[in-house]
Amino acid sequence: MRNVLAKVNKANGEMVAAAIRTIFAQPDTGAVAEQFERIIATLEPQFPEVTAMLVDAHDDLLAFSAFPIEHGERSGRPTRSNGCIARSSAAPTSSACFPTTKPSTVSSPP
């Protein structure tokens, strides 16, 4: 996608990216192939370089459609581990994610 968008000016970049993403949103292999052809036909007049790149990458772009649908499903939710939401920060913000253990006795300096 980065290589394709490098061939398009910023004003058209989001439109081209959105059009290409529709290929990946199709429910089955036949619909993926049809949408690919539609996008090629739509983009060809204005973006011939982009369509040439897409046609060259046809097999690689559409390879995902050969996999069972279960392989592509995403819940959109964060990964959960032991009932806790995984956090991206290094320090946890809540001790609820860790098993409850008896606190160790730490002596404070006099």
C-alpha positions in Angstrom: 0.0 0.0 0.0 2.9 2.3 0.8 4.4 1.8 -2.7 1.0 2.5 -4.3 0.4 5.7 -2.3 3.8 6.9 -3.2 2.6 7.1 -6.8 -0.5 9.2 -5.9 -0.7 12.8 -4.7 -1.9 13.3 -1.1 -5.3 14.7 -2.2 -6.2 11.3 -3.9 -4.3 9.0 -1.5 -7.2 8.3 0.9 -9.6 7.6 -2.0 -7.2 5.2 -3.7 -6.4 3.4 -0.4 -10.1 3.1 0.4 -10.8 1.7 -3.0 -8.1 -0.9 -2.6 -9.2 -1.8 0.9 -12.7 -2.8 -0.5 -11.0 -5.7 -2.3 -10.1 -7.2 1.1 -13.6 -6.7 2.5 -15.3 -9.1 0.2 -17.1 -12.2 1.6 -15.7 -14.8 -0.8 -13.1 -15.6 -3.4 -15.4 -14.8 -6.4 -16.4 -11.4 -4.9 -12.7 -10.6 -4.3 -11.8 -11.3 -7.9 -14.7 -9.2 -9.2 -13.9 -6.3 -6.9 -10.3 -6.4 -7.9 -11.3 -6.1 -11.6 -13.8 -3.2 -10.7 -11.0 -1.3 -8.8 -8.6 -1.8 -11.7 -11.2 -0.4 -14.2 -12.0 2.5 -11.9 -8.4 3.5 -11.2 -7.0 2.9 -14.7 -7.9 6.2 -16.4 -6.6 8.4 -13.6 -3.8 6.3 -12.1 -2.3 4.0 -14.7 0.9 3.5 -12.7 -1.1 2.3 -9.7 -3.2 -0.1 -11.7 0.0 -1.5 -13.3 1.4 -2.1 -9.8 -1.9 -3.8 -8.7 -2.0 -6.0 -11.8 1.7 -7.0 -11.3 0.9 -8.0 -7.6 -2.4 -9.7 -8.5 -1.5 -13.1 -7.2 0.1 -11.8 -4.0 -2.8 -9.4 -3.3 -5.5 -12.0 -3.7 -3.7 -14.9 -2.0 -5.6 -14.2 1.2 -8.9 -15.2 -0.5 -7.7 -18.8 -0.7 -7.6 -19.1 3.1 -10.6 -20.2 5.1 -12.6 -17.3 6.5 -11.7 -18.2 10.1 -8.1 -17.2 9.4 -9.0 -13.7 8.6 -11.5 -13.0 11.4 -10.6 -10.3 13.9 -12.6 -9.3 16.8 -11.2 -5.8 17.0 -10.8 -6.1 20.7 -7.6 -6.1 22.6 -5.9 -9.4 23.4 -7.0 -10.7 26.8 -4.9 -12.7 29.1 -6.2 -14.1 32.4 -9.2 -11.8 32.1 -7.1 -8.7 31.8 -6.7 -6.3 28.8 -3.2 -6.3 27.6 -1.6 -2.9 27.9 1.0 -1.4 25.7 2.8 0.5 28.5 5.6 -1.1 30.4 4.2 -0.4 33.9 0.8 -1.9 34.8 -1.8 0.5 35.9 -3.8 -2.0 37.9 -2.9 -4.9 40.1 -6.1 -6.6 39.0 -4.3 -8.4 36.2 -1.9 -10.2 38.5 -2.7 -13.1 40.7 -3.5 -12.1 44.2 -0.7 -13.0 46.5 0.1 -12.2 50.1 2.3 -9.0 50.0 5.9 -9.6 51.1 7.1 -8.0 54.2 9.4 -5.1 53.3 11.0 -3.3 56.1 11.3 0.4 55.7 14.5 2.2 56.7 14.4 3.7 60.2 
